[in-house]
Amino acid sequence: MGRRVPEDHAAEVEQLFRNVAAIVFRFSVSITNGDEERAKDLVQEAFQAIALTWATARNWSVEKKTAWLCRAVINKRIDDFRKTRRLDLAANMPDDQYSPSAESTVLSKLVIDHCMEVIKKMPPMQQKAAYFKWNREWKTKEIATELGISQSTVRVHLKNARDKLNKEVGKEIIFVDEPDDEDEYREGGA
């Protein structure tokens, strides 16, 4: 990083480092799938980031500073993933050679956890429809029967849930409707 930590902040940041670096490091190791070298780099980058915002962070509790540092580690790990996920779409890789990376697995877990938090905050019927569709992989008709509503109402709940997830979580998650649900919609099944 190009910016220097102000001298008057350095001692306080160093004390914070002594107090919580081990916790942040263990967390960092867990999201780097055991890559201790990258975990150390992430911890260093997170402490550099908090040092640069120390005027704001200095008055936070130790718990809030620790949570902020862990969040910074996650964000920096996501940045790693974004830098490395550039794919050559022209290359045709056989499916049997694909193996998800540790980064992809960790980021998928983080995105899924974030999605679940968003779903928990949805209105009850929307929450149930989303849960049945994306957790249990139920068809629209099954969800409608379970909830006692029409299939078109289920589709509205799922569209609203999708829109909310796209807004809150971002485009990292892609939803694909099952073909028979699309067929039901075209045939006017309700």
N, C-alpha and C positions, 0 to 999 in steps of 0.2 A: 504494500500500500504506500502511496506517495505522501500522505499527510503524517506529520509527527504528532505525538501525544504531548500536550502542554506539560511543562515541567511540574507545575503545581498539582497536576492530577496524577502524575506517575506514582507517587508513594501510595496514594489511596487505591489505585488500581492494582498495584503490586500486592497490597494487603488483601484485597479481594481475591487475587490470584492464589495467594497462599491458602486462603480459607475454602475456596470452592473449586479450584482447578481439577482436583481429583474426581469430583462428582461430574463435572462437565466432560472430563476426559472419558469416564466410564460410559456416559451417555453417547459420546461421539463414537467410541469403539462399537457400541451396539448398532449404530446406524451406518457404519462403514463395513459391517460384516467382518469385524475383527482386524481391519487394516489399521494397525496402530500408528503407522507413519502418517497416513492421511488424517487419522483422528487427531494426532498432535497438531498438524497444520490447521485443522478446523478450529481447534481450541485456541490456538494462537490468533487466528483471524477473528474469532468471536471476541476475544479480549481486546484486540486492537479496535474493533468496532465499538465496543462499549466505552473504551477509553476516549474515543473521538466524540462520544456523546455524553461524556461524564458530567457536564454541567447539568444535564437533565437527570441522569441516572444516579448521581451521588446521593440523593436523598431517599432513594428507594430502599425497601427492606432487603436483607440479604436473600430472602426467598425470591423476591421479585427480580433481583439482579441475576440470580441463578436461572430462573425461568427464562429471562431475556437472553441470557447467554446460550441456553439450550435451543431456544428458538432461532438464534443467530446461526448456530451450528446446523440446524435443519435447513435454513434458508441457503446457507453456503453449500450444503450437500445437494440441494435441489439445483443450484447453479452448476455444480459439477455435472449433474445428470444432463442438464440442458445443453451444456457444452459438448458432451459426448454422444448425445442421441441423434445427431445429424446423420441421416441415413441416405445411402445412395439408392434411391427408389428404382433406378434402372437395373440394379443388380437383382437377379432372381435367385434367392437363397432357398434351397429345398427346406420344407417344414421340419424335416427330421434333424436338421443341423441347428435349429434354433434352440437356444438355452437362455432363459432370462438372466440378466446380470444381477448381482447383489444390489446394485444401485436401483435397478428397475424394481426389484422386489421390495426394497425399503420404501421407495417413493410410492409404489402402488399401495403399500400398507398405510402410509401417511395420507394418501388421497382417500382411501376407503374410510379411514378413521374420521377424516374431516367430513366426508359425505354422511357418515352415520350421525355426527353431531348436528349437521344441517337437517337431516331427516327427523331427528328427535324434536326439533323445534317447529315442524310443520303441523298444520291442523290435523286432528286425529284421523279423519278419513283419508286424507292425502298421505299421511304417514303410513297408514296400514296398506294402502294401495302400493306405495313405493316399496315397502318391506316385502310384500308378497311377490311383486314383480321381480325385484332385483336381488332379493336375498333367497327366496324360495323358487324363483324362476317359474312362477305360475302364469298361465295364459289369462288374457283379459276376461274370458268367460268364467274361469275358476274364481277369479278375484271378485267379479260381479256377484256370483252366487254366494260366496263367503260373506261379503259385505251387505248383501241384500239391496244392491243398486244396479242400475243398467250398465251395460258394457260401455256405452257412450260416456256415461258419467265417470267410469273408471278411466277411460282414455283422457278425459279432461283432467282428472286428478293426476295422472301420470305425466301429462304435458306440463302442468303447473309445477309438479315436483322436479321434472327435468329442467325447466326454466330456472327454478330457484337454485338447483344444484349448479347449473352452468354459471349463474351469477355469483354464487357464494364460493364455489370451489374452482371454477374456471374451466377451461377447455381441456384440461388434462384427462378428464373422464369422458368417454364416448358412449352414448347409448345407442343400441341397435334393437329395433323392435323385431320380434320373431315373425317370420313370414306368415304363419297362419293368423296372427293378429292383424297383419296388414290385409290379408285376404278377407277376414271377417269384416274389416272396416269397409272395404270395397263392395262387399256383398250386402252391406247394410245390416249385418247381424247386430242385434241389440240385446 
